Amino acid sequence: MFYRFGECRLDPVRRVLTQGESEVSLTPKTFDLLFYLVQNPDRVVSKDELFAHLWPDSFVEERNLSQHVFLLRKALAGADGERLILTVPGRGYRLGVEVELEGAKEAAPEQVTLQAVQTSTTIVVEDSALPDLSPMPHLRRLMASRRGRWKLAGWSAAGLAVLIAAGAYAWINRPRPVLRKVVLAEFQNHTGEAVFDATLQSALRMELEQTPYILLLSPSQVNETLASMRLPRNTPLTQDVAHDLCQRANQQVVINGDISRVGTRYRISLQATNCQTGALVAGEQRTISDENNVLAAMDAMTHSLRREIGESRHQIAAFDAPLDKATTSSLEALRDYSRAVSLNTKGQGKEAIVLLEHALAIDPTFAEAWRRMGTIRLSLFQTDEAQKDYKKAFELRANTSESERMDIELAYYMGMGDYDHAIESARAAVAVYPDVERLWANLCESYRLLGRFPEAIEACEHAIRIDPSRSLIRLAFAYFGASRFADSRRATMLALSHGDKNYGLHTNLMRIAAIEGDDATFQQQLDPAFTKGNEMMFLNVQASAHAWTGHLNKALDELERSAQAAEKDGNADAAKQVRVGEAEMLVEFDRPADAIRLLGKLPGVEKTDAGAIVLAAAGDPSAARRYLAGPDAAPNQVTFHDKVSLPMLRALVAEADHKPLDGLKALDESRPYQFADGVQVPWLRARLEEQAGQTEAAIQDLRLIVANPGASRLDPLVRLAHLRLARDLRANQQMEPARAEYRTFLDCMKGADPGLQLVTAARSELAQLK
């Protein structure tokens, strides 16, 4: 069944909108808005009704709805979005064209009858309550009663046929049975055989996570609820504990299982219980001959359980990859994987990698284990190894479940630095799995890394509506990038109150404190309890904070100590990156010769994006010319490389050749990514505009920099932009604004190192203006 209106065609099952021959890209919430308007084409839909439909469990500001209406009209601009989506002042919105239903002509009479049947039998399942989980329960109960049998016997055969047809239609086409509130209890191993420890728990979780129609309560939400029950975090979820937790967390179903020995055979049980009423929803028990049949039995039993819970056969068929094929056929490999996941959650990443390597030695085709190992290695800054793991998982993804395939593709694109494709992948994933927090979190992170902070905030806020205890750190970073420092601080403090011990929360508070001049808060974050094991990161932030106020010597000293800390940890690549950053800072503070000398001590640095850029910015474009002429300059789908580094290198070479217009043309490709790597792109663009005599354009770019301090991640370029602004305004004969910018710059640098060249020059230039 499809909806056609104007030049558009909407497929509600696949959630696809086409306009003419082209598919129109919409966010999930914008699609929901359009779908609701299409379902109500002959009336004005009030704003309150739309709020209730789109955000049933949340309070949101009116501008959220206005933003989605704007996005919808923009997406439909080719078909005159203003004409299609009409605003009725003071009332709401309505569709401005007629809607035709395709593929449902024969079903129309049944639908009319169905509506009448629904009124008397309440067949349609509501998302907000756990249904009686058997087909047409009211009809079954009616048949079971003597009075009901007489009543049915009195109906005409034609009427009964209509009822049965309508009931069947309602069952097959009932609303999506999203069970958002499911607790997975600990799978009990009564066999005494270690191979089943945690293994079948993982198998059951993997099976249930395949479907978008069952959403398991996340481990973080479990721990939050356990804390509210005054139980230790990570308390085993026995059947009794899981039942109490399910009630406390306002969940709907507890699913639990066990395995035991019966002679030489194994007995596996699965059951689902309504935790609010205690009623058994579904249950099954199987006896199998040996452990080689365990995973196949789990497959069949979970399939049956999902059917009893309320999924239709075609829904299960769409999301039901066999466990032994989608993950691994080896219980030993699955056991090591499960233990590795547990160790990693406890902060034992290196130990987890050992177990994953063992699992992959048993089954090299275990794609999810490759993905998990890549993610752990990336967290340990083992970037090259992580990319190899992601690549292996990506190559094996065809034999995984739909949810694992999407996780693997998203991890691969993010791990490889292809954030454009990561966004596409995440958007596709949330369209299928709209209630999975981690997918929205990854979408948020991809947007943030590209400097698209408003979109990152929206995705993170969506993730937090699903799971309030996760993604707060991502939201804090996104708020910071958008220069919403008060919001960033609140999100950070909330994450800390939830027990998040990520050092990034403390470095984020340091950056906010540095921007706001709050030295007391800045110093509080340097507690050894926070910095231990993360010295390199804290030293980097300290260096940025000192450069921010013109304490260049301290900043350079801290960067050198950071590089030495990285070397001490055996991470030579990280040490080289820190020293390239040190050279970049020297260039920013007008010490290019010192920058070139420093880079000359780093072997091979001129063959890297960052090294070639800093050398060219320091006045030595030869490395950039060689780089651009070599194979490394080819696009490789790494977003920073393709969309930021290569355009900047071309622009810097054009600048060296005294061709600023060519440089500006090269930077056009970077404009959508201008905050993806700090504020280097608008800084270089302003410099080229100055050289091209486009002073007014340079002023606009410099104002863009000073208006977005969060995007810079505490880069002193934000402060130095005030000096550049003062000089450009003076060149444009705008003397009073120029004086104001000089004063702002000097006020920012009032505690700077004595004799700092840029400060001395600024004082002299301001004196001349007076």
N, C-alpha and C positions, 0 to 999 in steps of 0.2 A: 504494500500500500504506500503510495506516494502522494505528496501534496504539490500541486502546481499553481503558481501565481505569477502573473506577469511573465518575465523571461526566466523565472526561477523554478527549480524543482527540488523539493526537500524529501530526503529519505530518512525517516525517523529511526529506523532500525540500525542502519549503518552510520547514522548521524552525519550525513553528507548533504551539503547544499551545493547545487550547481546553478550557474547563471549562463545561459546559452550552452556552450560547449566546455566552459571552464569551471573547475571546482573552486568554490569560495572558501577561504580559510577563516574560521571563526573560533574564538575561544569557547570552551565548553559552556560557560555561563551565558555568553552572547547567543550561542546556539539555542540554549534553553529558553531564552527570552523570545527569540524568533518563533520557535516551535509553539510556545504558549499563545502568541498572537495569531499564528496560523490556525491553531485549534479553536480560536474564538474570533472568527473573521467578521462577524456581523454585529459586533458591539464594541463599545469603548471599554478597555480594561483599565481599571483604576490603578494608581500607583501602589496603593495599599495591597491590592490583590497581587500585583507583581512582586512586591516585597515578600508577601507570605509564600508565594510559589517559589521564588528564586532563592530566598534566604530564610527557610522555615524556622531554623533554630538560632538565628543570629540577629543582632541589632546592627544595622549598617546605616550609614548616612545616605541622604537622598542623592548625593553626587555619584554614588556607586551605580545607581540605576541610570542616571543621566549619561554616565561614561559608557555604559554598555549600549545604550540607545545610539550614542554618537558613533561607537565602533561599528554597530550594525549598519547604520546609514552610510558610513564610510565604505564598508565592505560591499554594499549594494550600490555604490555610486554610479556604476555603469548602467544600472537600471533605474536611476533616479531615486536614491535612497530616501530623500525628503518626501517624495511622492508615495513611496511604498509604506513608510513608517510615519504615520501622521500623529502630531501632537494635538490633543484636545485641551486647550488651556483650562486649568483648574480641575480637570477630571482625570486625564491619563493619556493612553495611547491606543491607537487602533490601526489595523492593516488598511491600506488605501486601495487595495485591488481585490477582486474576487478570487476565491480559492476553489480549485477543482480537485477532487479526489480521484486518483488513478488506481486501477487494479482492485477496486472494491465494489464494483457495480452489482455483482451477483450477491455479494455479502450484505448489501444494504438492508434488505428485509430482515435478515437474521439479526442485524445490529439493532434494529428497532425493537424486535421481540426481546432481544437480550436485555435491553434497558428495562423493560417491564419485569422480566424475570429477576434482574438484580435488585429491583425494589423490594420484592417479596422474599428473596432467598439469600441475599447478601453473599453472593458467590465470590465477588472480586476481593482479592487479598489486599489489605491495606499495609503499607510499609511500616506504619507506626505501631503495629501490634503483631505478635506472633500468631500465624494462622493455625487453624485446625489443619494439620498437614496431611490430608488425604483428599483425593479428587472429589469434588462436589460434596463436601461434608454434610451440608444441610439436607441434600437429597438422600444421602445415605442414612441420616438419622430419621428422616421422614419414613423411609422404607422400613426401618427397624421397628416402628411403632404400629400397633394394630390399627389405630385410628388413621394413621398416615397411609397404611396399605389400602384401607377402604376409600380414603380420599383420592388416592392415585387411581384406584380402579374405576372411580366415577368419572374421571376425566376422559375425554375422547382420545382415541388413538392418535388423531392428528395433533391434538393439543399436547399429548405426551411426547410425540416426536419432535414438535417444535421446542418443548422444554429441554429435552435431551440434547438436541442439536445446539440450542442456545447455551446450555450448560457446558457442553464440550467446547464450544467456541470460546466461552469465557475462560475455561481452564487453560486452553492452548494459548490464548492471547491475553491472559491476565497481566496486570502491571508487573514490571520487573520485581521479583521477590528479593530485594536487597536486604540481607540480614546483616545490619551494621553492627550488631551487638552480640558477638560470639566469643566465648572464653574457651581456650584450648587447655584442658587439664593435662597434668603430666601423665605420659603413657607409662603404665606400670609394667615392669619386667619381673615376672615371678619365676623365670626359668633359672636364674643364677648364671646365665651365659652372658659374658661381657659384650658380645657382639651386638646384643640388642639394647645395651645401655644408651639412651638418648637417640639411638638410630631411628627407631620407629616413631618417636616424637617428631624428628625432623621429616621423616617420610610423610607423616600425616599432615604436618604444616605445609609441606611443599604441595601435597595434593589439594588441600583446601585453598591455598593461595593462587591456584590456577584460575579460579573462577572470580569474576568481578561481583558475583551475587552473594558471596560470603566474605565478610570482613572480620578478621580475627583481632581481638584486643591486643594491641602492640605490647611488647615487653616493657617499654617505658611506662605505658598506662597501667600495666599490671603492677609494677613497682610502686607507682604513685598511689594506687588503691590499697596495696598492702600496707604502705606507710600510714594511710588514713585509718586502717584497721589495727594500727599499733603492732604490726608484724614486721619483722626484718625484711628488707628488700631481698629479692631472690629466694624467698621462702618457697619450698616446693609446692606446686599446686596439686595437692592430693584432691580426691573427689570432694571431700567436705570443704576444704579451703577454697577450691574453685567455685563451689556452689555459693558460699558466703560472699566471695569476691564478686561473683556475677550479680548477686543482688545489690551489693553495696555500690557497684559501678553502673547500676541500672542497665545491665546487659539482658539478653534474652535467652541464650542457649549455652549450655555447657556441653562440650564434646570431650569424651574421655575414652580411653582404650586400655587394653591389657593383653599380655601374652603369657601363657603358662604351658608347662609340659603335661602331656597326658600319655604316659608310657613313652613310646618312641616318637610320638607325634606332638604337634604344637596346636594349641587352641588360641585363636585371636578373637577378641571381642571389641566391638565399637558401639557406643551409644550416645545419643543426644538427648538432653533433658531440658525442659523448660524450667529455668532456674527461679522463675517467679511463682510457678504453681507446683513444681516438683514432678509434673507429669512427664512420662517418657514420650519423646517425640519420635525417635527412631532407634532401632537397635538391631544388631546382627552379630552372629557368632559363626566362625568357621574353624574346622579342623583340617590341618594340612600335614603332609607326610614328612617334609623336611624343610630346613631353613631356606633352601633354594626357591621355594614357592612363596616365601613370606611377602615379598614385594608385590607379586601378582595378586595375592589374596588381598593385600591392603588396597590395591587399585580397585578391585571389584567391590569391596565393602564400602569404600569411600564413595564410589559411583552410586551405590544403592542409598547410602546415607544422604547424599546431596539430593537425590530424587525424592526421598521422604521429606526432607526439609522444605522442599518447595520448588526446586529447579525443574524446568521442563526438559524433556529428552533432547530437544534440539539445542537448548542452552548448554547442557552437559556435553553434548557431542562437540560443540564448538570450543570447549575449554576442558578437554579431558585427554591429555597426552599420557600414555602409560608411564608409570614411574620409572621402571627399569630402563626404558628407552629415553625418556626426557631428562633423566639425571644420571643414574648409574645402575647397573645390574648387580653391583657388588655391595653386599652388606658391610664388608670390611672398609671399603672406600667411603661409604656413607657414614659409618661410625667415626672414622677419622675426621671427616668433614664436620660432623656435628660437634665433636670435641673442639675442633679448631674454632668454630663459631663461638662456642662458650668461652674459650680462652681469650679470644679477641675482645669480647665484651668486658672482660676483666682487665683489659689493658696489656695483655700478654701477646702482642702481635708477633714477635719473633718466634715464640713457641708455637703459635698457631700456624705459621708458615711451614714449620717442620712437619706438622701433622698433614697439612694440605699437600705437601710434596710427597708424603707417603701415600696419601689417597690417590694422587695422580700417577704414582708409580704402579699402583694396582690397576687403575682404570684411566688411561691417558685421554679418553674421550669424555670425561666428566666435565662438561663445559662450565657448569655453575661453580665448580671448585676452582677452575682457572680464573673466573671472574672475581671470586671472593679473594683469591690470593693477590690478584692485581690491586684490588682496593686496599688490602692491608699493606702491601708494599708501597703504594702511593702515600699512605699515611706515615710511612717510615722514611719518606723522601728517596725511595729507591725507584726513581722515575723510569729509567731505562728498562729495568726488570719488569716493572708494573705494565709498561706498554707491551712488552712481549707476551705477558699473561693475558692481557685484554685482547690482543690480536688472536691468540690461540682460542680463547673463548668465542670470539666473533666468528672464527672459521668453523666452529663446531655448533653454532647456534641453531642450525636447521632442525636438529633432533631434540630440541628442548620444548618445554611447554610455552604457551603464548606469553605468560607473565615472565618467565625466565628469559625468553628471547628478547623481550622489551628491556628488561633489566640489563642484559648483556650488551645490547646495542647502545643503550644510553651510557653505560659505564665505558664502553669502548670509545665513543665519540668524545666524552668528557676527558677520559684518560689520555687520548691522543691530541687533545687541544682543539678539536673540531667543534667549536661551540655552536656554530650555525646549525650543523646537523644534530647536535645534541638537543637544541631547542625543538627542531622538527620532531625528533624521536620522542622527546618528553611530551610534546603536545599530542602526538598520536597515542602515547601510552595513557595519558589522563583521560582521553576520550573513551578509551575502553575500560580503564580502571579509575573512575573519577573519585573513588573513596580511599585511594592508597596514598598515604601521607608522603612516603619517600619519593614518589614520582613528582609530586608538586614541589617538594624540597629541591630535587635535582633541576627542575625547570627554573626555580628561583635562582639557584646557584649559577646556572648557565647564563641567564639574563644578567645577573650581577657581574659576572666576569667580563661580559661584553659592555659593561657600563650602562646597561639599560635598567636603571634603578627603579623607576616607577613600575615597570612590568615585573621586576624581581620582587618588589614589595607585595604586589597583588598575589603572585604565586605563593609566596611565603605565608601570607595571611590566610590563604586558602588551606595550606598545609596545617597551620596551627588550629584552624577551625576543626580539622579532622582529629588532630592529636595535639592538645595544648602544651604538652611537655616536651615536644621535639621541635627542631628547626628554629628555636628562638635565637640561637647564635647566628644563623643565616639571616634571619630577619633583622637582627641588630646590625650586621654588616651592610645589608641593603639600605637600611635607614641611614647609616653613616655615609654611604656613597651618595645618597640623595641629600646630604647635608641636613638631615633631620636629627640633630644630635640629642635633643631631649628624648625623642622616641627611641633612639638607639640606646641611650643609657637605660631607659625603663626596660627595654627588651633584654638587655644584658643583665640587669639586676634580677629580673624575673627568672632568667636561665640559671643564675647562681643560686637563687632560692630553691630551685628545683633540684639542686645537687649536682648540676653540670660542672665538671672540673676542668673543662677545656681551657688551656692557657690563653687561647684567643679571646676569651671574654675579658681577661685582665689587660691584654694588650689593646683591646678596643677601648676600655675605660681610660687607658693611658693616652690614646690618640685624642679622645674627646677632651680630656683634661688639658692636654697640650694646646688644643685649639682654643679652649675657653680660659686658659691661663690659670688653671686650678692646680698649683704645684703640690698641695697636700694630697689630693686624690692620686696624682701621678706617682708620688713617692710610696703611697700605700700599696700600689700594685707591684712594687719591687720586693715584696716579702719573699724570702727564699722558698716558702711553701708553694709559691706560684711559679717561680723562675727555675727551680731545680729541674734539670733535664731539658730545658728549653732556653738555655742561656743565649743562643744565637738569635732567636726571635726577639727576646726582650732587648738585647743590645741594639738590634736594628731599629726598634721603635725609639729607644733612647737617642740614637744617632739622629733620626728624623726630627725628633722633638727639639734637639739642640740646634740643628740646622734651621729649623723653623724660626728661631729667635736670633739667628746670626752667630751662634756659638760654634763656629765652623771647626775649630781645632778639637774641641771635645767630640764633635760628631765624627770627625775622621778617625780619632783614636778609638771610639766605640765600634766603628765599622771594622777596623783592623782587629780588634779583640773578637768581634763576631766571626770574622774569617778564620781566626786561629781556633775558636771553639769548634767550628765546622771541621777543620782539619783534624782536631783532636778526636772527633767522633768518626773519623775516617771518611768524611764526605767532601772529597776534593772538589766536586762540581759545585756544591753549595758555596764553598769558600771562594771559588773563582767568581761566582755570581755576585757575592758580596763585594768583592774588590772592583768588579765592573761598576757596581752601584757607587762605590767610593769615587771612582774616576768620573762618573756622571755628575756627582755632587761638586767635584772640583770644576768641571766645565760650567755648571750653573752659577758658581760664584766667581766666574771669570778668571780661572786659573788653568787654561787649556794645556800649557806646557807641562805642568805637574801631572795632569791627567794622562797625557801621552807617555810620560816616563813610567807611570804606574802600570799602564796597560802593556808597555814593552816588556815587563817582567812576567807576563802571563802567557805562556806558550799556547799558540793556537787560538788566542782570543779573537784575532781579526777574522777568523772563519766562522764566527757566531753572529747571529743577528744583532745582539746587544752590543758586542764588542765593536763591530763595524760601524754601528750607529754612533756610539760615543766617540770613536776616533774621528769620524767625519764631522761631528758637532764640534770637536776640538780643533778642527782646521786641517785634518789629514784625511782627505777623501780617497786616498789610494786604495785602502783596504775595501772601502765600499765599492769602488769601481771593479776590483778583482772579484769581490763577492757576487756582484750583479752579473758579471760575465761568466761565472762558474755554474755548475749544476745545482748548487744549494739554493740558487735564486729561483728555481722553478717552483710554482705553486704546489703545495703539498697537503692542502686542506687543513692545515693548522691555522686557526683563525688569526691569531696574533701575527704569525709569519706572513700570511697572504694579504691580510687586510690592514695591518699596521706597519710591520717591519719593512716589508718590501716597498710600499709607497713612501715611507720615511726615507729609506736609503736613496731612492730615485730622486726625491725632493732635495736631499742634502747634496747629492752630486750636481743637480741642476743649480743649486745655490752656489757651489764652488765654481761652476762654469759661468756665473753671473747671469743666469737665466731664471729669475724668480717666477716668471709666469709659467714656465715648464714645471717648476717645482710645485706651484699651486695646483696645476692640472693633475700632477701625480698624486697629490693629497686628496683629491676629490673622492677617491675610492675609500678613504679612511673616515670620511665625515660621519657615517652612521656608527663608527666604532671609536669616536674621538675620546671617549672616556674609558675605553677598554684597557688602557695601560697607563693610567694616571691622566695627566693633562699635557703630555708631550706633543700630541698632534696639534691641538690649538696653539700651543706655544710656538712650534715651528711654523705653523701657518701664519701667525701674526708677524713673525720675523720676515718671512718671504713677502708678505703684504707691505711691510715697511719698505723693503728693498724695491718693490714694484711701484712705490709711490701711492699705494692704496691705504693711506694712513687711517681713514675712517673705518675701513674694514678691519685693520689691525686693532683699533680701539675696541671694536665690538668683540673680537676674539679674546682680547685681554680681559674685558669685562666678563666674558663667559667664564674665564678661569677663576677670577676672584669671587664670582657669584656661586661657584661650585667647589668650595674647599674640600668637601668630603670625597669628591671624585679623585682628588689628588693623592689620597692616602697619606696625608701629612707631608707632601712634597713642598720644599721651600719655594718652588716656582710660583705658588699662589702668592707668597709675600713679594717675591721679586717682580711679579706682574704689576704690582702697584708702581714700582719704579719705571718700568717700561711704559705704563699708561701715562705717567707724569710726563715723560719725554715726548710721547706721541701727541698728547694734548697741547704741550708747549709748541710743538712743530705746527699744530693746527691753529695756533694763536688763541687757544682756550686757556687763558692764564689762570683764572681763579680755580677751575677744576684741576688744572695741573698742580697748583700749590697744594690743594687738598690731598692729591695722590702722593706728592712728595712727603707731606706731613704724616700721612698714614703709613708710608713705608718706613720713615724714620722712627715713628712710634713703635712699629713692629720690631724694629732692630735696635731699640734703645739700650738693650743689654748686650749688644753684639761684641765680638772680639775687637779690642782696640786696633785701629788701623785697617779695618776691613775695607778693601778698596771700593766696593760698591757703596758703602755707607758714606765714606769720605766724599766720593763724587756726588752723591745725592745732596749732601749738606751744601756743597759748593754751588750746585745748580740751583737749589732753592734760594740761596743767598742772592744769586744773580737776578732771580725773578723779583725779589723784594726791592 
